[in-house]
Amino acid sequence: MSIKKTRREFLKVSAKASMALPLLSTGFYSCNSKSGEKKEVAKAKKKKLNILILGGTSFLGPHQIAYALGRGHSITTFTRGKTKPTIYTELFDNVESLVGDRENDLKALENRKWDAVIDNSGRKVEWTRKTAELLNHSCKLYLYVSSTGVFYPYVNSDFTETSKVALTVPDDATDNERYEYDYGVMKANSELIAAEYFGPSRTIVVRPTYMLGPADRTDRFVHWPIRLSVAGAMYFSKEVLVPGKPDDPVQYVDVRDAAEFMIRLIEDENAGTYNVVGPSQPQGMLDFVNETAAAFGVDHKIVSIDDYDFLEKNEIYYSIPWIMPTDDHYGTARINNSKAKANGLTYRPLKQTVKDTKDWWVSDAVSETRRKNYLTNPNSLHNREASLLEAWKNR
């Protein structure tokens, strides 16, 4: 299995879940605001806005809704009515819910006006075209949630908002490359469509990297909070396998930091394109693991497997936020975030992100079936860890 194939399969899952997260009654919302809900309302001295969210019930949306409601704004969601929030559910009593389908039924959006629209569910260029055309004269701002995937292939480093992006899939792309190109090309063209209808002064484009935090439906990150919060149990030992070289760069962003930044961009009418990427300062994989482990205060023995050949042979190409930085993925975690930081992107401590993710994982928001399926998956890193460590020692 090639790195591209493994990465492709991962993106197929994560792309479907990149617009989702709800509100929990177990205290996560108190962690969502650095200074508390009342202080956030006091800080929002701008006019109260009426915001439409295309999507809004899965991973990213509920965090946007929690923050926006806390700052006095009104929210309308437009969904197919199939995905129900699993956390912060009580806040959705204060949200207007419109039902339709971006493929063929936008009727519920007709003859309405909003101050801004947030496009969380733009997964086809034509979907963006239809909504941007329809809402052009009924919304002042269009915020399109894109992705750092627009920079694929990541053969360079220090990607800025003005770096070249692919708008077409190369004719000679392999099937595996084509899958990754398809996602980035779709996002890049959707950015252009939003700007075509709303113009540069009314269009906001945000390009998040991997979003982490409670209610991530992909389970792409949960390995680290689970693994580093226990010293030894049925599935774990004291030795912790950490793939990659210690200084391999990693990038990620707490979904709540991304959500809150988007709302503030709308409040400030701060048009433009932003790479929504963390952490604030460059970080290597080993530092990430050590900082995560410190959040739980559990004694571990870290075993870094820094041999890419060994990792490839054993089909370990990523463990988010680590992605093997080779070939087309050399620059995956080398995205420039200076513009977003200069325009107000802030970061929760990593310790808070991992602890909140762990608390969510063991809460009623996650079904016992889901937890069991994850923990018993023979292909997961934690279930392969012991055999991989043994092979590493005996290589």
C-alpha positions as CSV (number, residue, x, y, z in Angstrom):
1,M,0.0,0.0,0.0
2,S,1.4,3.4,-1.0
3,I,1.4,6.5,1.2
4,K,-0.9,8.1,-1.3
5,K,-3.4,5.3,-1.1
6,T,-3.5,5.4,2.7
7,R,-3.7,9.2,2.7
8,R,-6.4,9.0,0.1
9,E,-8.6,6.7,2.2
10,F,-8.1,8.9,5.2
11,L,-9.1,12.0,3.3
12,K,-12.2,10.3,2.0
13,V,-13.4,10.0,5.6
14,S,-12.1,13.3,6.9
15,A,-13.5,15.3,4.0
16,K,-17.0,14.0,4.8
17,A,-16.7,15.1,8.4
18,S,-14.8,18.4,8.1
19,M,-18.0,20.4,8.6
20,A,-19.3,19.1,11.9
21,L,-19.7,19.4,15.8
22,P,-22.4,19.9,18.4
23,L,-23.1,21.1,21.9
24,L,-22.7,19.0,25.0
25,S,-24.4,19.3,28.4
26,T,-21.4,17.9,30.3
27,G,-19.4,21.1,30.4
28,F,-17.5,21.3,27.1
29,Y,-19.2,24.6,26.3
30,S,-17.6,26.2,29.4
31,C,-14.3,25.3,27.7
32,N,-15.3,26.8,24.4
33,S,-14.8,30.4,25.6
34,K,-11.6,31.4,27.2
35,S,-13.3,34.0,29.3
36,G,-16.8,32.7,29.6
37,E,-20.0,33.3,27.7
38,K,-21.0,36.5,29.5
39,K,-17.6,38.1,28.8
40,E,-17.9,37.1,25.1
41,V,-21.2,38.8,24.9
42,A,-19.7,41.9,26.5
43,K,-16.8,41.8,24.0
44,A,-19.1,41.7,21.0
45,K,-19.8,45.4,20.7
46,K,-20.7,45.2,17.1
47,K,-24.2,44.9,15.8
48,K,-26.0,41.7,16.3
49,L,-26.0,39.7,13.1
50,N,-28.3,37.2,11.4
51,I,-26.1,34.4,10.1
52,L,-27.0,31.6,7.8
53,I,-25.0,28.4,8.1
54,L,-25.1,25.9,5.2
55,G,-24.7,22.7,7.3
56,G,-24.1,23.4,11.0
57,T,-25.1,20.2,12.8
58,S,-22.1,18.0,12.8
59,F,-18.5,19.0,13.8
60,L,-17.6,22.6,13.0
61,G,-21.1,24.1,12.9
62,P,-22.2,23.6,16.5
63,H,-19.0,25.3,17.7
64,Q,-19.8,28.3,15.4
65,I,-23.3,28.3,16.7
66,A,-22.3,28.2,20.3
67,Y,-19.9,31.1,19.9
68,A,-22.2,33.2,17.7
69,L,-25.2,32.8,20.1
70,G,-23.0,33.7,23.0
71,R,-22.2,36.9,21.3
72,G,-25.8,37.8,20.6
73,H,-26.2,36.8,17.0
74,S,-29.1,34.9,15.4
75,I,-28.5,31.7,13.5
76,T,-30.3,29.8,10.8
77,T,-29.1,26.5,9.5
78,F,-29.8,24.8,6.2
79,T,-29.4,21.1,6.1
80,R,-31.0,17.9,4.8
81,G,-32.4,17.3,8.2
82,K,-30.6,14.0,8.6
83,T,-27.6,14.8,10.9
84,K,-28.5,15.5,14.5
85,P,-26.1,17.3,16.8
86,T,-24.7,15.1,19.6
87,I,-23.4,17.8,21.9
88,Y,-24.7,21.3,22.9
89,T,-28.1,20.0,21.8
90,E,-29.9,22.5,24.0
91,L,-28.6,25.5,22.0
92,F,-30.3,24.3,18.9
93,D,-33.7,25.3,20.5
94,N,-32.5,28.8,19.7
95,V,-31.6,28.1,16.1
96,E,-33.9,28.3,13.1
97,S,-33.6,25.1,11.0
98,L,-34.3,25.1,7.3
99,V,-34.5,21.9,5.4
100,G,-33.5,21.3,1.8
101,D,-30.8,19.8,-0.4
102,R,-27.9,21.7,-2.0
103,E,-28.1,19.3,-4.9
104,N,-31.6,20.1,-6.0
105,D,-33.7,21.9,-3.4
106,L,-32.8,25.4,-2.3
107,K,-36.4,26.6,-2.0
108,A,-36.2,27.3,1.7
109,L,-33.4,29.9,1.0
110,E,-35.5,31.9,-1.4
111,N,-36.9,35.4,-0.5
112,R,-34.9,35.6,2.7
113,K,-32.1,37.9,3.9
114,W,-29.2,37.4,6.2
115,D,-26.1,39.5,7.1
116,A,-23.8,36.6,6.2
117,V,-23.7,33.0,5.1
118,I,-21.1,30.4,6.2
119,D,-20.7,27.6,3.7
120,N,-19.7,24.6,5.8
121,S,-21.0,22.0,3.4
122,G,-19.5,23.1,0.1
123,R,-18.4,19.7,-1.3
124,K,-19.2,20.4,-4.9
125,V,-18.3,23.4,-7.0
126,E,-21.8,23.5,-8.4
127,W,-23.3,23.6,-4.9
128,T,-21.2,26.7,-4.2
129,R,-22.3,28.2,-7.5
130,K,-26.0,27.6,-6.8
131,T,-26.0,29.1,-3.3
132,A,-23.7,32.0,-4.1
133,E,-25.9,32.9,-7.1
134,L,-29.1,32.6,-5.1
135,L,-27.8,34.5,-2.0
136,N,-25.8,37.2,-3.8
137,H,-28.4,39.8,-3.2
138,S,-29.7,38.6,0.1
139,C,-26.5,38.2,2.1
140,K,-23.8,40.8,2.6
141,L,-20.9,38.3,3.2
142,Y,-20.1,34.8,2.0
143,L,-17.7,32.8,4.1
144,Y,-16.5,29.7,2.4
145,V,-14.9,27.0,4.5
146,S,-12.1,25.6,2.3
147,S,-9.1,23.6,3.2
148,T,-5.3,23.6,3.1
149,G,-5.9,20.7,0.7
150,V,-5.9,23.3,-2.0
151,F,-2.1,23.3,-1.8
152,Y,-1.8,19.6,-2.8
153,P,0.7,18.4,-3.9
154,Y,2.6,19.7,-0.9
155,V,6.0,19.6,-2.6
156,N,7.1,23.0,-1.3
157,S,6.9,24.7,2.1
158,D,5.7,28.0,3.7
159,F,2.5,28.0,1.7
160,T,0.9,31.4,2.0
161,E,-2.6,32.5,1.0
162,T,-1.2,33.7,-2.3
163,S,0.7,30.5,-3.1
164,K,-0.4,28.7,-6.3
165,V,-3.2,26.2,-6.0
166,A,-4.3,23.5,-8.5
167,L,-7.5,24.3,-10.4
168,T,-7.4,21.2,-12.6
169,V,-6.3,17.6,-12.2
170,P,-3.2,16.8,-14.2
171,D,-3.9,14.4,-17.1
172,D,-1.1,12.2,-16.0
173,A,-2.2,11.9,-12.4
174,T,-2.4,8.4,-11.0
175,D,-5.7,7.2,-9.5
176,N,-4.3,7.8,-6.1
177,E,-3.1,11.2,-6.9
178,R,-6.3,12.0,-8.7
179,Y,-8.3,11.4,-5.5
180,E,-6.3,13.9,-3.6
181,Y,-6.3,16.4,-6.4
182,D,-10.1,16.1,-6.7
183,Y,-10.7,17.4,-3.2
184,G,-8.2,20.3,-3.4
185,V,-9.3,21.3,-6.9
186,M,-12.9,21.3,-5.8
187,K,-12.2,23.5,-2.9
188,A,-10.0,25.9,-4.9
189,N,-12.6,26.3,-7.6
190,S,-15.3,26.8,-5.0
191,E,-13.3,29.6,-3.5
192,L,-13.2,31.3,-6.9
193,I,-16.9,30.8,-7.4
194,A,-17.8,32.5,-4.1
195,A,-15.6,35.4,-5.0
196,E,-17.1,35.6,-8.5
197,Y,-20.6,36.2,-7.2
198,F,-19.8,38.2,-4.0
199,G,-16.6,40.0,-5.1
200,P,-13.3,40.3,-3.1
201,S,-14.7,42.8,-0.6
202,R,-17.6,40.5,0.4
203,T,-15.9,37.1,0.3
204,I,-14.1,35.4,3.2
205,V,-12.2,32.2,2.5
206,V,-10.9,30.1,5.4
207,R,-8.5,27.2,4.9
208,P,-8.3,25.1,8.0
209,T,-5.8,22.3,8.4
210,Y,-6.8,19.2,10.4
211,M,-9.4,20.4,13.0
212,L,-9.2,18.6,16.3
213,G,-11.5,18.5,19.3
214,P,-14.7,17.1,20.7
215,A,-17.2,15.5,18.3
216,D,-14.8,14.8,15.4
217,R,-16.7,12.1,13.6
218,T,-13.6,10.8,11.8
219,D,-11.8,9.6,15.0
220,R,-8.7,10.8,13.2
221,F,-7.1,12.3,16.3
222,V,-8.6,10.4,19.3
223,H,-5.7,7.9,19.4
224,W,-3.4,10.4,21.2
225,P,-5.7,11.5,24.0
226,I,-6.7,7.9,24.6
227,R,-3.3,6.5,24.4
228,L,-1.5,9.1,26.5
229,S,-4.1,9.3,29.2
230,V,-3.5,5.7,30.5
231,A,-0.3,4.0,31.6
232,G,-1.3,0.5,30.9
233,A,-4.6,-1.3,30.3
234,M,-6.0,-4.1,28.2
235,Y,-4.9,-2.4,25.0
236,F,-1.9,-0.4,26.1
237,S,1.6,-0.8,27.7
238,K,3.9,1.7,29.2
239,E,5.8,2.0,25.9
240,V,4.3,4.5,23.4
241,L,5.1,4.2,19.8
242,V,5.6,7.6,18.1
243,P,6.0,7.5,14.4
244,G,8.3,9.8,12.5
245,K,11.4,11.8,13.3
246,P,11.3,13.9,16.5
247,D,11.3,17.2,14.5
248,D,8.8,16.2,11.8
249,P,6.5,19.2,11.7
250,V,2.9,18.9,12.8
251,Q,0.1,21.3,12.3
252,Y,-3.5,21.2,13.5
253,V,-6.1,23.6,14.9
254,D,-8.7,23.2,17.7
255,V,-12.1,23.3,15.9
256,R,-13.3,25.8,18.4
257,D,-10.5,28.2,17.6
258,A,-11.3,27.9,13.9
259,A,-15.0,28.4,14.6
260,E,-14.6,31.5,16.7
261,F,-12.1,33.0,14.3
262,M,-14.7,32.7,11.5
263,I,-17.4,34.5,13.5
264,R,-15.0,37.3,14.3
265,L,-14.1,37.7,10.7
266,I,-17.7,38.1,9.9
267,E,-18.3,40.6,12.7
268,D,-15.3,42.7,11.4
269,E,-16.3,42.2,7.8
270,N,-12.7,41.2,7.3
271,A,-12.8,39.9,3.8
272,G,-9.9,37.9,2.3
273,T,-8.3,34.4,2.5
274,Y,-6.8,32.9,5.6
275,N,-4.8,29.8,6.4
276,V,-6.4,28.6,9.7
277,V,-3.5,26.6,11.0
278,G,-1.9,26.0,14.3
279,P,-0.1,25.7,16.6
280,S,1.0,29.3,17.0
281,Q,4.7,28.4,16.8
282,P,6.3,25.5,14.8
283,Q,6.1,22.2,16.6
284,G,7.7,18.8,16.0
285,M,6.0,15.5,16.5
286,L,7.9,14.5,19.7
287,D,7.1,17.9,21.3
288,F,3.5,17.4,20.4
289,V,3.4,14.0,22.1
290,N,5.2,15.2,25.2
291,E,2.9,18.1,25.6
292,T,-0.1,15.9,25.1
293,A,1.2,13.4,27.7
294,A,1.8,16.2,30.1
295,A,-1.9,17.0,30.0
296,F,-2.6,13.7,31.7
297,G,0.4,13.4,34.0
298,V,0.8,9.7,33.2
299,D,4.3,8.1,33.1
300,H,5.2,6.7,29.7
301,K,8.3,5.6,27.8
302,I,8.3,7.2,24.4
303,V,9.7,5.1,21.6
304,S,10.3,7.2,18.4
305,I,10.3,5.1,15.2
306,D,12.2,7.5,12.9
307,D,12.9,5.1,10.0
308,Y,10.5,6.0,7.2
309,D,11.4,2.8,5.3
310,F,10.3,0.7,8.4
311,L,7.1,2.8,8.7
312,E,6.2,2.4,5.0
313,K,6.9,-1.3,5.1
314,N,4.5,-1.6,8.1
315,E,2.0,0.8,6.4
316,I,2.2,3.6,9.0
317,Y,1.9,6.7,6.9
318,Y,0.1,9.0,9.3
319,S,-1.2,9.4,12.8
320,I,-2.8,12.8,12.9
321,P,-1.4,15.3,13.3
322,W,1.7,13.5,12.0
323,I,1.8,12.8,8.3
324,M,5.0,11.3,6.8
325,P,6.6,14.4,5.3
326,T,7.9,12.8,2.1
327,D,7.1,13.3,-1.6
328,D,3.8,15.0,-2.3
329,H,3.3,15.4,1.5
330,Y,6.5,17.1,2.3
331,G,4.8,20.4,3.0
332,T,1.5,19.2,4.5
333,A,2.5,20.6,7.9
334,R,4.4,23.6,6.5
335,I,1.6,26.0,6.0
336,N,2.1,29.7,6.8
337,N,-0.4,31.0,9.4
338,S,1.0,34.5,9.9
339,K,-1.9,36.3,8.2
340,A,-4.5,34.6,10.2
341,K,-2.7,35.3,13.5
342,A,-2.3,38.9,12.5
343,N,-6.0,39.1,11.9
344,G,-7.1,37.6,15.3
345,L,-6.7,33.8,15.1
346,T,-6.0,32.6,18.7
347,Y,-5.1,29.3,20.1
348,R,-6.3,27.3,23.1
349,P,-3.5,25.4,24.9
350,L,-3.0,21.9,23.5
351,K,-3.5,20.5,26.9
352,Q,-7.1,21.8,26.9
353,T,-7.7,20.4,23.4
354,V,-6.6,16.9,24.3
355,K,-8.3,16.8,27.7
356,D,-11.6,18.1,26.3
357,T,-11.4,15.5,23.5
358,K,-10.8,12.7,26.0
359,D,-13.7,13.9,28.2
360,W,-15.9,14.0,25.1
361,W,-14.8,10.5,24.1
362,V,-15.8,8.9,27.4
363,S,-19.1,10.9,27.6
364,D,-22.6,10.0,26.6
365,A,-22.0,11.9,23.4
366,V,-20.1,8.9,22.0
367,S,-21.9,5.6,21.8
368,E,-20.5,2.6,23.5
369,T,-20.7,0.8,20.1
370,R,-18.5,3.4,18.5
371,R,-15.9,3.2,21.3
372,K,-15.9,-0.6,21.1
373,N,-15.5,-0.6,17.4
374,Y,-12.6,1.8,17.6
375,L,-10.8,0.0,20.4
376,T,-11.2,-3.4,18.8
377,N,-10.2,-2.4,15.3
378,P,-7.2,-4.6,14.4
379,N,-5.8,-2.1,12.0
380,S,-5.7,0.8,14.5
381,L,-2.3,2.0,15.7
382,H,-3.0,1.2,19.4
383,N,-3.9,-2.5,18.5
384,R,-0.8,-2.8,16.3
385,E,1.5,-1.0,18.7
386,A,2.9,-4.0,20.6
387,S,3.8,-5.9,17.4
388,L,5.3,-2.9,15.7
389,L,7.4,-2.1,18.8
390,E,8.6,-5.7,18.8
391,A,9.4,-5.6,15.1
392,W,11.3,-2.3,15.6
393,K,13.4,-3.8,18.4
394,N,14.2,-6.9,16.4
395,R,14.8,-5.2,13.0
